Amino acid sequence: MGKKVYLNGKFISQKEASLSIFDRGLLYGDGVFESLRTYDGRPFLLEEHIKRLLKALKILRIKSPMSAKKLKLAVLKTLAINKLKESYLKIIVTRGVASEHGLADSLALGKTNLIIIVQEQRPYHKKIFERGWKSIISSIKKPDVPTAKIKSLCYLDNILAKMEARKAGAEEAILLDEAGNLAEGTISNIFIVKFGTIYTPPKEAPILAGITRERVIKLAKQAAFKVIEKTITPKELYTADECFVTLSGPGVVPITKIWQKKIGSGQCGYTTASLIKLYNDETKRNKI
């Protein structure tokens, strides 16, 4: 049996699920999404992701299709009906179908679309956490606009930066802000380590305040690591002792090379390895 998606209150096979070609999510990227995964079959940090989704909807003035409690229940039902050992989830909300061409939100017919997609979450190879990823610094700049801080359905800048990374044989690309300082990766938040202190761009920067980012900062502080949110220059990145990124899938991943330059020893460093363990331990305590 094929996987089923949740679409506006119904469970439909992936092959049969569809939206109108006039949906504003398709026409204008007018909507938001959240991505997360399960551990031991349970969605990790689900409430935090739903909270951020609702906040993004409020920023875009899109009426939420349901309450946080009902959204949580819809996610759990979608997981249950698909019966996967581990899942990757995407929750999507669009403003809905447009009555006619035009940007005005008043042209939306008034009913939002809610989609929940699940796919199998395969285990990450342990080499990722030992050897790390290669990254580049993208030519794409991260603009300081309202959508920089939410997961809107328009991810074209990230896609272009990811293309640059792929062309360079890298797994990730770091975007700079308009002043030339580090912002974030295409799918991740970035951290550097210097003399045992952890640094990351502040929330005031044009970044998505990642759910994994917040949890890793909390775990680091609890473990007595010093964490400072500050502006970081490319020079500070190149001369860092360690670098790592955080994202919902693998959690904490070392960045051991920028272009062809090794970061630190070129292997996962002590601080990063410590945070990987702390995060993995946290996922084992995962409760809905």
PyRosetta script that sets phi, psi and omega in degrees:
from pyrosetta import init, pose_from_sequence

init()
pose = pose_from_sequence("MGKKVYLNGKFISQKEASLSIFDRGLLYGDGVFESLRTYDGRPFLLEEHIKRLLKALKILRIKSPMSAKKLKLAVLKTLAINKLKESYLKIIVTRGVASEHGLADSLALGKTNLIIIVQEQRPYHKKIFERGWKSIISSIKKPDVPTAKIKSLCYLDNILAKMEARKAGAEEAILLDEAGNLAEGTISNIFIVKFGTIYTPPKEAPILAGITRERVIKLAKQAAFKVIEKTITPKELYTADECFVTLSGPGVVPITKIWQKKIGSGQCGYTTASLIKLYNDETKRNKI")
pose.set_psi(1, 132.3)
pose.set_omega(1, 179.5)
pose.set_phi(2, -71.9)
pose.set_psi(2, 161.2)
pose.set_omega(2, 179.7)
pose.set_phi(3, -68.2)
pose.set_psi(3, 150.5)
pose.set_omega(3, 179.0)
pose.set_phi(4, -111.7)
pose.set_psi(4, 147.9)
pose.set_omega(4, 176.1)
pose.set_phi(5, -111.6)
pose.set_psi(5, 154.5)
pose.set_omega(5, 174.7)
pose.set_phi(6, -91.8)
pose.set_psi(6, 123.9)
pose.set_omega(6, 178.6)
pose.set_phi(7, -135.2)
pose.set_psi(7, 103.6)
pose.set_omega(7, 176.3)
pose.set_phi(8, 51.7)
pose.set_psi(8, 47.6)
pose.set_omega(8, 173.8)
pose.set_phi(9, 92.6)
pose.set_psi(9, -4.2)
pose.set_omega(9, -179.9)
pose.set_phi(10, -121.4)
pose.set_psi(10, 152.2)
pose.set_omega(10, 175.5)
pose.set_phi(11, -102.5)
pose.set_psi(11, 119.2)
pose.set_omega(11, -173.4)
pose.set_phi(12, -128.3)
pose.set_psi(12, 145.0)
pose.set_omega(12, 178.2)
pose.set_phi(13, -62.9)
pose.set_psi(13, 150.2)
pose.set_omega(13, -178.8)
pose.set_phi(14, -56.5)
pose.set_psi(14, -37.2)
pose.set_omega(14, -177.4)
pose.set_phi(15, -68.8)
pose.set_psi(15, -28.7)
pose.set_omega(15, -175.6)
pose.set_phi(16, -96.2)
pose.set_psi(16, -17.7)
pose.set_omega(16, -177.3)
pose.set_phi(17, -67.7)
pose.set_psi(17, 134.2)
pose.set_omega(17, -178.8)
pose.set_phi(18, -156.0)
pose.set_psi(18, 158.7)
pose.set_omega(18, 174.6)
pose.set_phi(19, -125.9)
pose.set_psi(19, 162.5)
pose.set_omega(19, 176.9)
pose.set_phi(20, -64.0)
pose.set_psi(20, 144.8)
pose.set_omega(20, 175.1)
pose.set_phi(21, -67.7)
pose.set_psi(21, -9.7)
pose.set_omega(21, 177.2)
pose.set_phi(22, -98.0)
pose.set_psi(22, 9.4)
pose.set_omega(22, 176.5)
pose.set_phi(23, -64.8)
pose.set_psi(23, 135.2)
pose.set_omega(23, -175.0)
pose.set_phi(24, -70.1)
pose.set_psi(24, -18.9)
pose.set_omega(24, 173.6)
pose.set_phi(25, -64.6)
pose.set_psi(25, -37.5)
pose.set_omega(25, 176.4)
pose.set_phi(26, -77.3)
pose.set_psi(26, -44.3)
pose.set_omega(26, -175.6)
pose.set_phi(27, -68.8)
pose.set_psi(27, -39.4)
pose.set_omega(27, -171.8)
pose.set_phi(28, -133.5)
pose.set_psi(28, 3.0)
pose.set_omega(28, -172.9)
pose.set_phi(29, 67.6)
pose.set_psi(29, 29.6)
pose.set_omega(29, -172.4)
pose.set_phi(30, -86.2)
pose.set_psi(30, 79.8)
pose.set_omega(30, -179.9)
pose.set_phi(31, 175.6)
pose.set_psi(31, -177.8)
pose.set_omega(31, -177.8)
pose.set_phi(32, -137.4)
pose.set_psi(32, 166.2)
pose.set_omega(32, 177.2)
pose.set_phi(33, -148.8)
pose.set_psi(33, 165.3)
pose.set_omega(33, 172.9)
pose.set_phi(34, -136.6)
pose.set_psi(34, 141.5)
pose.set_omega(34, 176.4)
pose.set_phi(35, -120.9)
pose.set_psi(35, 137.6)
pose.set_omega(35, 177.3)
pose.set_phi(36, -156.3)
pose.set_psi(36, 174.9)
pose.set_omega(36, -178.6)
pose.set_phi(37, -136.1)
pose.set_psi(37, 171.0)
pose.set_omega(37, 177.5)
pose.set_phi(38, -104.4)
pose.set_psi(38, 156.0)
pose.set_omega(38, 167.8)
pose.set_phi(39, -129.4)
pose.set_psi(39, 127.5)
pose.set_omega(39, -174.7)
pose.set_phi(40, 55.3)
pose.set_psi(40, 33.4)
pose.set_omega(40, 176.8)
pose.set_phi(41, 81.1)
pose.set_psi(41, -1.1)
pose.set_omega(41, -178.3)
pose.set_phi(42, -108.7)
pose.set_psi(42, 133.6)
pose.set_omega(42, -179.6)
pose.set_phi(43, -64.2)
pose.set_psi(43, 130.6)
pose.set_omega(43, -175.7)
pose.set_phi(44, -90.6)
pose.set_psi(44, 126.7)
pose.set_omega(44, 178.6)
pose.set_phi(45, 58.5)
pose.set_psi(45, 37.3)
pose.set_omega(45, -177.6)
pose.set_phi(46, -59.8)
pose.set_psi(46, -46.0)
pose.set_omega(46, -177.8)
pose.set_phi(47, -60.9)
pose.set_psi(47, -38.1)
pose.set_omega(47, 178.2)
pose.set_phi(48, -64.9)
pose.set_psi(48, -40.6)
pose.set_omega(48, 179.3)
pose.set_phi(49, -67.2)
pose.set_psi(49, -40.5)
pose.set_omega(49, 178.4)
pose.set_phi(50, -65.3)
pose.set_psi(50, -40.8)
pose.set_omega(50, 178.4)
pose.set_phi(51, -59.6)
pose.set_psi(51, -43.3)
pose.set_omega(51, -180.0)
pose.set_phi(52, -68.8)
pose.set_psi(52, -36.5)
pose.set_omega(52, 177.1)
pose.set_phi(53, -60.5)
pose.set_psi(53, -46.9)
pose.set_omega(53, -179.4)
pose.set_phi(54, -64.5)
pose.set_psi(54, -35.7)
pose.set_omega(54, 177.6)
pose.set_phi(55, -65.5)
pose.set_psi(55, -42.0)
pose.set_omega(55, 178.8)
pose.set_phi(56, -64.6)
pose.set_psi(56, -40.5)
pose.set_omega(56, 177.3)
pose.set_phi(57, -61.0)
pose.set_psi(57, -38.8)
pose.set_omega(57, 179.4)
pose.set_phi(58, -65.4)
pose.set_psi(58, -40.2)
pose.set_omega(58, 178.5)
pose.set_phi(59, -62.1)
pose.set_psi(59, -40.8)
pose.set_omega(59, -179.7)
pose.set_phi(60, -85.5)
pose.set_psi(60, -0.8)
pose.set_omega(60, 179.9)
pose.set_phi(61, 58.6)
pose.set_psi(61, 42.2)
pose.set_omega(61, 173.5)
pose.set_phi(62, -104.4)
pose.set_psi(62, 128.0)
pose.set_omega(62, -179.1)
pose.set_phi(63, -68.8)
pose.set_psi(63, 129.2)
pose.set_omega(63, 179.3)
pose.set_phi(64, -65.3)
pose.set_psi(64, 136.9)
pose.set_omega(64, -179.3)
pose.set_phi(65, -68.3)
pose.set_psi(65, -20.0)
pose.set_omega(65, 178.8)
pose.set_phi(66, -165.1)
pose.set_psi(66, 172.6)
pose.set_omega(66, 179.8)
pose.set_phi(67, -71.9)
pose.set_psi(67, 165.9)
pose.set_omega(67, 177.8)
pose.set_phi(68, -58.8)
pose.set_psi(68, -40.5)
pose.set_omega(68, -179.3)
pose.set_phi(69, -63.0)
pose.set_psi(69, -43.3)
pose.set_omega(69, -179.0)
pose.set_phi(70, -72.4)
pose.set_psi(70, -33.3)
pose.set_omega(70, 175.7)
pose.set_phi(71, -62.6)
pose.set_psi(71, -43.1)
pose.set_omega(71, 178.2)
pose.set_phi(72, -60.7)
pose.set_psi(72, -44.3)
pose.set_omega(72, 179.7)
pose.set_phi(73, -63.6)
pose.set_psi(73, -39.1)
pose.set_omega(73, 179.1)
pose.set_phi(74, -63.8)
pose.set_psi(74, -40.3)
pose.set_omega(74, 177.7)
pose.set_phi(75, -63.1)
pose.set_psi(75, -46.3)
pose.set_omega(75, -178.2)
pose.set_phi(76, -64.1)
pose.set_psi(76, -37.8)
pose.set_omega(76, 178.1)
pose.set_phi(77, -67.0)
pose.set_psi(77, -38.4)
pose.set_omega(77, 179.3)
pose.set_phi(78, -65.4)
pose.set_psi(78, -40.5)
pose.set_omega(78, 176.7)
pose.set_phi(79, -63.4)
pose.set_psi(79, -45.2)
pose.set_omega(79, -176.2)
pose.set_phi(80, -63.6)
pose.set_psi(80, -39.7)
pose.set_omega(80, -175.9)
pose.set_phi(81, -73.9)
pose.set_psi(81, -23.8)
pose.set_omega(81, -179.1)
pose.set_phi(82, -90.3)
pose.set_psi(82, -21.6)
pose.set_omega(82, 171.9)
pose.set_phi(83, 52.6)
pose.set_psi(83, 45.6)
pose.set_omega(83, 176.0)
pose.set_phi(84, -92.1)
pose.set_psi(84, 149.1)
pose.set_omega(84, 179.2)
pose.set_phi(85, -63.0)
pose.set_psi(85, -51.4)
pose.set_omega(85, 173.4)
pose.set_phi(86, -133.8)
pose.set_psi(86, 143.3)
pose.set_omega(86, -173.7)
pose.set_phi(87, -128.6)
pose.set_psi(87, 149.5)
pose.set_omega(87, 167.4)
pose.set_phi(88, -107.1)
pose.set_psi(88, 127.9)
pose.set_omega(88, -175.6)
pose.set_phi(89, -116.2)
pose.set_psi(89, 146.5)
pose.set_omega(89, 171.9)
pose.set_phi(90, -132.5)
pose.set_psi(90, 122.9)
pose.set_omega(90, 176.5)
pose.set_phi(91, -104.7)
pose.set_psi(91, 124.0)
pose.set_omega(91, -175.2)
pose.set_phi(92, -126.0)
pose.set_psi(92, 134.8)
pose.set_omega(92, 174.2)
pose.set_phi(93, -129.3)
pose.set_psi(93, 127.0)
pose.set_omega(93, 174.1)
pose.set_phi(94, -112.7)
pose.set_psi(94, 160.9)
pose.set_omega(94, 179.2)
pose.set_phi(95, -66.9)
pose.set_psi(95, -19.2)
pose.set_omega(95, 177.2)
pose.set_phi(96, 111.5)
pose.set_psi(96, -169.6)
pose.set_omega(96, -175.7)
pose.set_phi(97, -78.0)
pose.set_psi(97, 138.8)
pose.set_omega(97, 177.9)
pose.set_phi(98, -87.9)
pose.set_psi(98, 141.2)
pose.set_omega(98, 178.5)
pose.set_phi(99, -76.0)
pose.set_psi(99, -26.9)
pose.set_omega(99, 178.5)
pose.set_phi(100, -164.8)
pose.set_psi(100, 173.6)
pose.set_omega(100, -178.5)
pose.set_phi(101, -66.3)
pose.set_psi(101, 142.3)
pose.set_omega(101, 177.2)
pose.set_phi(102, 141.6)
pose.set_psi(102, 151.1)
pose.set_omega(102, -176.6)
pose.set_phi(103, -79.1)
pose.set_psi(103, -23.8)
pose.set_omega(103, -174.0)
pose.set_phi(104, -54.5)
pose.set_psi(104, 129.1)
pose.set_omega(104, -179.4)
pose.set_phi(105, -64.1)
pose.set_psi(105, -20.6)
pose.set_omega(105, 179.3)
pose.set_phi(106, -67.6)
pose.set_psi(106, -14.7)
pose.set_omega(106, 179.4)
pose.set_phi(107, -81.0)
pose.set_psi(107, -10.5)
pose.set_omega(107, 174.8)
pose.set_phi(108, -70.5)
pose.set_psi(108, 144.3)
pose.set_omega(108, -175.0)
pose.set_phi(109, -73.8)
pose.set_psi(109, -7.7)
pose.set_omega(109, 172.6)
pose.set_phi(110, 105.2)
pose.set_psi(110, -10.1)
pose.set_omega(110, -179.7)
pose.set_phi(111, -111.4)
pose.set_psi(111, 117.0)
pose.set_omega(111, 179.2)
pose.set_phi(112, -73.9)
pose.set_psi(112, 160.5)
pose.set_omega(112, 174.8)
pose.set_phi(113, -110.4)
pose.set_psi(113, 132.2)
pose.set_omega(113, 178.3)
pose.set_phi(114, -118.1)
pose.set_psi(114, 123.5)
pose.set_omega(114, 179.7)
pose.set_phi(115, -126.2)
pose.set_psi(115, 136.3)
pose.set_omega(115, 173.7)
pose.set_phi(116, -126.7)
pose.set_psi(116, 119.8)
pose.set_omega(116, -177.6)
pose.set_phi(117, -113.0)
pose.set_psi(117, 138.4)
pose.set_omega(117, 174.0)
pose.set_phi(118, -126.0)
pose.set_psi(118, 141.8)
pose.set_omega(118, 174.5)
pose.set_phi(119, -134.9)
pose.set_psi(119, 163.5)
pose.set_omega(119, 179.2)
pose.set_phi(120, -68.6)
pose.set_psi(120, 132.1)
pose.set_omega(120, 175.5)
pose.set_phi(121, -97.3)
pose.set_psi(121, 107.0)
pose.set_omega(121, 179.1)
pose.set_phi(122, -83.8)
pose.set_psi(122, 150.4)
pose.set_omega(122, 179.5)
pose.set_phi(123, -63.8)
pose.set_psi(123, 146.5)
pose.set_omega(123, 174.9)
pose.set_phi(124, -86.6)
pose.set_psi(124, 140.3)
pose.set_omega(124, 179.9)
pose.set_phi(125, -68.7)
pose.set_psi(125, 139.1)
pose.set_omega(125, -176.5)
pose.set_phi(126, -61.7)
pose.set_psi(126, -21.6)
pose.set_omega(126, 179.4)
pose.set_phi(127, -61.9)
pose.set_psi(127, -29.7)
pose.set_omega(127, 178.3)
pose.set_phi(128, -57.2)
pose.set_psi(128, -40.5)
pose.set_omega(128, -174.8)
pose.set_phi(129, -85.3)
pose.set_psi(129, -8.7)
pose.set_omega(129, 177.1)
pose.set_phi(130, -100.4)
pose.set_psi(130, -51.0)
pose.set_omega(130, -178.1)
pose.set_phi(131, -86.9)
pose.set_psi(131, -25.9)
pose.set_omega(131, 179.4)
pose.set_phi(132, 77.9)
pose.set_psi(132, -176.1)
pose.set_omega(132, 179.0)
pose.set_phi(133, -105.8)
pose.set_psi(133, 153.6)
pose.set_omega(133, 167.3)
pose.set_phi(134, -91.2)
pose.set_psi(134, 142.6)
pose.set_omega(134, 177.4)
pose.set_phi(135, -131.4)
pose.set_psi(135, 165.9)
pose.set_omega(135, 172.1)
pose.set_phi(136, -127.6)
pose.set_psi(136, 169.5)
pose.set_omega(136, 169.2)
pose.set_phi(137, -101.1)
pose.set_psi(137, 118.8)
pose.set_omega(137, -174.5)
pose.set_phi(138, -73.0)
pose.set_psi(138, 154.3)
pose.set_omega(138, 173.1)
pose.set_phi(139, -79.0)
pose.set_psi(139, -13.0)
pose.set_omega(139, -179.8)
pose.set_phi(140, -79.1)
pose.set_psi(140, 128.6)
pose.set_omega(140, 178.7)
pose.set_phi(141, -93.7)
pose.set_psi(141, 147.5)
pose.set_omega(141, 178.6)
pose.set_phi(142, -93.2)
pose.set_psi(142, 110.4)
pose.set_omega(142, -177.6)
pose.set_phi(143, -76.0)
pose.set_psi(143, 151.5)
pose.set_omega(143, 178.7)
pose.set_phi(144, -90.2)
pose.set_psi(144, 80.3)
pose.set_omega(144, -179.2)
pose.set_phi(145, -127.8)
pose.set_psi(145, 161.8)
pose.set_omega(145, -177.0)
pose.set_phi(146, -54.0)
pose.set_psi(146, -37.8)
pose.set_omega(146, -177.1)
pose.set_phi(147, -74.2)
pose.set_psi(147, -8.0)
pose.set_omega(147, 177.8)
pose.set_phi(148, -67.0)
pose.set_psi(148, -22.1)
pose.set_omega(148, -174.4)
pose.set_phi(149, -104.0)
pose.set_psi(149, 7.0)
pose.set_omega(149, 178.3)
pose.set_phi(150, -131.7)
pose.set_psi(150, 165.6)
pose.set_omega(150, 178.0)
pose.set_phi(151, -95.0)
pose.set_psi(151, 78.8)
pose.set_omega(151, 179.0)
pose.set_phi(152, -77.5)
pose.set_psi(152, 168.3)
pose.set_omega(152, -179.7)
pose.set_phi(153, -78.6)
pose.set_psi(153, -1.7)
pose.set_omega(153, 175.6)
pose.set_phi(154, -100.7)
pose.set_psi(154, 103.4)
pose.set_omega(154, -177.2)
pose.set_phi(155, -118.0)
pose.set_psi(155, 29.4)
pose.set_omega(155, -173.2)
pose.set_phi(156, -64.6)
pose.set_psi(156, -39.5)
pose.set_omega(156, 178.4)
pose.set_phi(157, -61.4)
pose.set_psi(157, -41.8)
pose.set_omega(157, 178.9)
pose.set_phi(158, -65.2)
pose.set_psi(158, -38.5)
pose.set_omega(158, 179.1)
pose.set_phi(159, -64.4)
pose.set_psi(159, -43.9)
pose.set_omega(159, 179.0)
pose.set_phi(160, -62.9)
pose.set_psi(160, -41.7)
pose.set_omega(160, 178.8)
pose.set_phi(161, -65.5)
pose.set_psi(161, -38.2)
pose.set_omega(161, 178.1)
pose.set_phi(162, -64.4)
pose.set_psi(162, -35.9)
pose.set_omega(162, 176.1)
pose.set_phi(163, -62.3)
pose.set_psi(163, -41.3)
pose.set_omega(163, 177.6)
pose.set_phi(164, -61.6)
pose.set_psi(164, -41.9)
pose.set_omega(164, 179.7)
pose.set_phi(165, -62.6)
pose.set_psi(165, -46.5)
pose.set_omega(165, -178.8)
pose.set_phi(166, -60.8)
pose.set_psi(166, -41.5)
pose.set_omega(166, 179.9)
pose.set_phi(167, -62.3)
pose.set_psi(167, -32.3)
pose.set_omega(167, -179.6)
pose.set_phi(168, -89.5)
pose.set_psi(168, 4.6)
pose.set_omega(168, -179.8)
pose.set_phi(169, 72.5)
pose.set_psi(169, 28.6)
pose.set_omega(169, -178.1)
pose.set_phi(170, -111.5)
pose.set_psi(170, 157.9)
pose.set_omega(170, 179.2)
pose.set_phi(171, -90.2)
pose.set_psi(171, -22.3)
pose.set_omega(171, -176.5)
pose.set_phi(172, -143.7)
pose.set_psi(172, 158.6)
pose.set_omega(172, 175.9)
pose.set_phi(173, -130.2)
pose.set_psi(173, 135.6)
pose.set_omega(173, 178.6)
pose.set_phi(174, -97.7)
pose.set_psi(174, 126.6)
pose.set_omega(174, 177.1)
pose.set_phi(175, -93.8)
pose.set_psi(175, 139.7)
pose.set_omega(175, 174.9)
pose.set_phi(176, -95.8)
pose.set_psi(176, 156.4)
pose.set_omega(176, 173.7)
pose.set_phi(177, -80.8)
pose.set_psi(177, -178.1)
pose.set_omega(177, -174.9)
pose.set_phi(178, -68.7)
pose.set_psi(178, -17.0)
pose.set_omega(178, 177.3)
pose.set_phi(179, -90.3)
pose.set_psi(179, -2.3)
pose.set_omega(179, 178.2)
pose.set_phi(180, 90.0)
pose.set_psi(180, 13.8)
pose.set_omega(180, 177.7)
pose.set_phi(181, -99.6)
pose.set_psi(181, 161.8)
pose.set_omega(181, -178.9)
pose.set_phi(182, -63.5)
pose.set_psi(182, 135.1)
pose.set_omega(182, 174.3)
pose.set_phi(183, -110.5)
pose.set_psi(183, -76.0)
pose.set_omega(183, -176.8)
pose.set_phi(184, -164.7)
pose.set_psi(184, 174.1)
pose.set_omega(184, 175.0)
pose.set_phi(185, -86.5)
pose.set_psi(185, 178.5)
pose.set_omega(185, 179.8)
pose.set_phi(186, -67.5)
pose.set_psi(186, -31.1)
pose.set_omega(186, -179.0)
pose.set_phi(187, -135.2)
pose.set_psi(187, 18.9)
pose.set_omega(187, -170.6)
pose.set_phi(188, -151.8)
pose.set_psi(188, 165.0)
pose.set_omega(188, 168.9)
pose.set_phi(189, -102.2)
pose.set_psi(189, 148.0)
pose.set_omega(189, -173.8)
pose.set_phi(190, -111.0)
pose.set_psi(190, 144.6)
pose.set_omega(190, 177.3)
pose.set_phi(191, -133.9)
pose.set_psi(191, 149.2)
pose.set_omega(191, 168.6)
pose.set_phi(192, -126.2)
pose.set_psi(192, 160.5)
pose.set_omega(192, 178.7)
pose.set_phi(193, -126.6)
pose.set_psi(193, 130.8)
pose.set_omega(193, 177.3)
pose.set_phi(194, -138.5)
pose.set_psi(194, 121.5)
pose.set_omega(194, -178.7)
pose.set_phi(195, 51.9)
pose.set_psi(195, 38.7)
pose.set_omega(195, 175.7)
pose.set_phi(196, 85.2)
pose.set_psi(196, -8.3)
pose.set_omega(196, 178.3)
pose.set_phi(197, -95.5)
pose.set_psi(197, 138.1)
pose.set_omega(197, -178.5)
pose.set_phi(198, -97.6)
pose.set_psi(198, 132.1)
pose.set_omega(198, 179.7)
pose.set_phi(199, -124.0)
pose.set_psi(199, 144.9)
pose.set_omega(199, 176.3)
pose.set_phi(200, -151.2)
pose.set_psi(200, 148.6)
pose.set_omega(200, 177.6)
pose.set_phi(201, -56.5)
pose.set_psi(201, 144.4)
pose.set_omega(201, -177.4)
pose.set_phi(202, -76.4)
pose.set_psi(202, 164.1)
pose.set_omega(202, 178.9)
pose.set_phi(203, -61.9)
pose.set_psi(203, -24.7)
pose.set_omega(203, -179.7)
pose.set_phi(204, -69.0)
pose.set_psi(204, -20.0)
pose.set_omega(204, 177.8)
pose.set_phi(205, -70.6)
pose.set_psi(205, 163.6)
pose.set_omega(205, 178.3)
pose.set_phi(206, -75.5)
pose.set_psi(206, 72.4)
pose.set_omega(206, -179.0)
pose.set_phi(207, -130.2)
pose.set_psi(207, 157.4)
pose.set_omega(207, 167.9)
pose.set_phi(208, -83.6)
pose.set_psi(208, 122.8)
pose.set_omega(208, 178.4)
pose.set_phi(209, -74.9)
pose.set_psi(209, 89.8)
pose.set_omega(209, -172.6)
pose.set_phi(210, -61.3)
pose.set_psi(210, 144.9)
pose.set_omega(210, 176.5)
pose.set_phi(211, -64.4)
pose.set_psi(211, -42.9)
pose.set_omega(211, 177.6)
pose.set_phi(212, -65.9)
pose.set_psi(212, -39.8)
pose.set_omega(212, 176.5)
pose.set_phi(213, -54.2)
pose.set_psi(213, -49.0)
pose.set_omega(213, -178.0)
pose.set_phi(214, -63.7)
pose.set_psi(214, -40.9)
pose.set_omega(214, -178.1)
pose.set_phi(215, -69.3)
pose.set_psi(215, -38.5)
pose.set_omega(215, 179.2)
pose.set_phi(216, -66.9)
pose.set_psi(216, -39.8)
pose.set_omega(216, 176.5)
pose.set_phi(217, -60.5)
pose.set_psi(217, -43.9)
pose.set_omega(217, 179.6)
pose.set_phi(218, -62.3)
pose.set_psi(218, -46.0)
pose.set_omega(218, -179.6)
pose.set_phi(219, -64.7)
pose.set_psi(219, -39.1)
pose.set_omega(219, 179.8)
pose.set_phi(220, -63.5)
pose.set_psi(220, -44.3)
pose.set_omega(220, 180.0)
pose.set_phi(221, -65.9)
pose.set_psi(221, -39.1)
pose.set_omega(221, 178.1)
pose.set_phi(222, -63.4)
pose.set_psi(222, -29.0)
pose.set_omega(222, 179.9)
pose.set_phi(223, -90.8)
pose.set_psi(223, 11.1)
pose.set_omega(223, 175.7)
pose.set_phi(224, 73.6)
pose.set_psi(224, 19.3)
pose.set_omega(224, 170.6)
pose.set_phi(225, -80.7)
pose.set_psi(225, 144.0)
pose.set_omega(225, 176.6)
pose.set_phi(226, -86.5)
pose.set_psi(226, 125.5)
pose.set_omega(226, -179.0)
pose.set_phi(227, -120.6)
pose.set_psi(227, 126.8)
pose.set_omega(227, -179.8)
pose.set_phi(228, -124.8)
pose.set_psi(228, 126.4)
pose.set_omega(228, 174.4)
pose.set_phi(229, -93.7)
pose.set_psi(229, 116.3)
pose.set_omega(229, -175.8)
pose.set_phi(230, -155.7)
pose.set_psi(230, 166.7)
pose.set_omega(230, 173.7)
pose.set_phi(231, -65.9)
pose.set_psi(231, 133.9)
pose.set_omega(231, -178.8)
pose.set_phi(232, -122.9)
pose.set_psi(232, 129.2)
pose.set_omega(232, 179.6)
pose.set_phi(233, -90.6)
pose.set_psi(233, 159.6)
pose.set_omega(233, 174.8)
pose.set_phi(234, -57.4)
pose.set_psi(234, -35.7)
pose.set_omega(234, 178.7)
pose.set_phi(235, -60.9)
pose.set_psi(235, -41.3)
pose.set_omega(235, 178.8)
pose.set_phi(236, -65.3)
pose.set_psi(236, -33.2)
pose.set_omega(236, 176.2)
pose.set_phi(237, -65.5)
pose.set_psi(237, -48.6)
pose.set_omega(237, -177.1)
pose.set_phi(238, -64.1)
pose.set_psi(238, -29.6)
pose.set_omega(238, -177.1)
pose.set_phi(239, -101.1)
pose.set_psi(239, 10.6)
pose.set_omega(239, -179.5)
pose.set_phi(240, -69.9)
pose.set_psi(240, 154.8)
pose.set_omega(240, 174.4)
pose.set_phi(241, -76.5)
pose.set_psi(241, -33.5)
pose.set_omega(241, 179.4)
pose.set_phi(242, -148.5)
pose.set_psi(242, 160.3)
pose.set_omega(242, 173.6)
pose.set_phi(243, -146.6)
pose.set_psi(243, 143.1)
pose.set_omega(243, 174.8)
pose.set_phi(244, -150.9)
pose.set_psi(244, 162.5)
pose.set_omega(244, 176.6)
pose.set_phi(245, -123.6)
pose.set_psi(245, 158.1)
pose.set_omega(245, 177.8)
pose.set_phi(246, -123.5)
pose.set_psi(246, 139.6)
pose.set_omega(246, 179.1)
pose.set_phi(247, -161.8)
pose.set_psi(247, 161.3)
pose.set_omega(247, -170.4)
pose.set_phi(248, -65.9)
pose.set_psi(248, -32.9)
pose.set_omega(248, -176.7)
pose.set_phi(249, -66.7)
pose.set_psi(249, -78.6)
pose.set_omega(249, -179.4)
pose.set_phi(250, -80.4)
pose.set_psi(250, -16.3)
pose.set_omega(250, 179.3)
pose.set_phi(251, 95.5)
pose.set_psi(251, -94.1)
pose.set_omega(251, -179.8)
pose.set_phi(252, -118.5)
pose.set_psi(252, 122.9)
pose.set_omega(252, -178.5)
pose.set_phi(253, -126.4)
pose.set_psi(253, 128.4)
pose.set_omega(253, 177.0)
pose.set_phi(254, -67.3)
pose.set_psi(254, 142.5)
pose.set_omega(254, 167.6)
pose.set_phi(255, -106.1)
pose.set_psi(255, 110.8)
pose.set_omega(255, -172.9)
pose.set_phi(256, -105.6)
pose.set_psi(256, -6.0)
pose.set_omega(256, 178.8)
pose.set_phi(257, -151.5)
pose.set_psi(257, 133.1)
pose.set_omega(257, 172.2)
pose.set_phi(258, -113.0)
pose.set_psi(258, 118.6)
pose.set_omega(258, -168.4)
pose.set_phi(259, 54.8)
pose.set_psi(259, -117.9)
pose.set_omega(259, 179.1)
pose.set_phi(260, -106.5)
pose.set_psi(260, 5.0)
pose.set_omega(260, -178.0)
pose.set_phi(261, -93.8)
pose.set_psi(261, 127.8)
pose.set_omega(261, 175.8)
pose.set_phi(262, -70.1)
pose.set_psi(262, 142.5)
pose.set_omega(262, 172.3)
pose.set_phi(263, -97.5)
pose.set_psi(263, 120.8)
pose.set_omega(263, -176.5)
pose.set_phi(264, 61.4)
pose.set_psi(264, -127.4)
pose.set_omega(264, -179.1)
pose.set_phi(265, -81.4)
pose.set_psi(265, -7.9)
pose.set_omega(265, -175.9)
pose.set_phi(266, 84.3)
pose.set_psi(266, 6.1)
pose.set_omega(266, 177.0)
pose.set_phi(267, -128.1)
pose.set_psi(267, 169.7)
pose.set_omega(267, 177.2)
pose.set_phi(268, -60.9)
pose.set_psi(268, 126.4)
pose.set_omega(268, -177.6)
pose.set_phi(269, -86.0)
pose.set_psi(269, 174.9)
pose.set_omega(269, -176.2)
pose.set_phi(270, -60.3)
pose.set_psi(270, -48.4)
pose.set_omega(270, -176.7)
pose.set_phi(271, -64.3)
pose.set_psi(271, -45.4)
pose.set_omega(271, 179.6)
pose.set_phi(272, -62.2)
pose.set_psi(272, -44.7)
pose.set_omega(272, 179.0)
pose.set_phi(273, -61.0)
pose.set_psi(273, -38.5)
pose.set_omega(273, 178.1)
pose.set_phi(274, -63.2)
pose.set_psi(274, -42.0)
pose.set_omega(274, -178.9)
pose.set_phi(275, -71.0)
pose.set_psi(275, -34.1)
pose.set_omega(275, 175.3)
pose.set_phi(276, -60.1)
pose.set_psi(276, -45.2)
pose.set_omega(276, 179.5)
pose.set_phi(277, -65.6)
pose.set_psi(277, -44.2)
pose.set_omega(277, 179.9)
pose.set_phi(278, -61.3)
pose.set_psi(278, -41.5)
pose.set_omega(278, -179.6)
pose.set_phi(279, -68.6)
pose.set_psi(279, -42.8)
pose.set_omega(279, 178.4)
pose.set_phi(280, -61.9)
pose.set_psi(280, -39.6)
pose.set_omega(280, 176.6)
pose.set_phi(281, -63.0)
pose.set_psi(281, -37.2)
pose.set_omega(281, 179.4)
pose.set_phi(282, -64.8)
pose.set_psi(282, -39.8)
pose.set_omega(282, -179.5)
pose.set_phi(283, -66.3)
pose.set_psi(283, -28.5)
pose.set_omega(283, 178.8)
pose.set_phi(284, -71.5)
pose.set_psi(284, -20.5)
pose.set_omega(284, 175.9)
pose.set_phi(285, -91.5)
pose.set_psi(285, 10.6)
pose.set_omega(285, -174.9)
pose.set_phi(286, -57.1)
pose.set_psi(286, 126.1)
pose.set_omega(286, 175.0)
pose.set_phi(287, -131.2)
pose.set_psi(287, 148.6)
pose.set_omega(287, 178.7)
pose.set_phi(288, -77.8)
pose.dump_pdb("model.pdb")
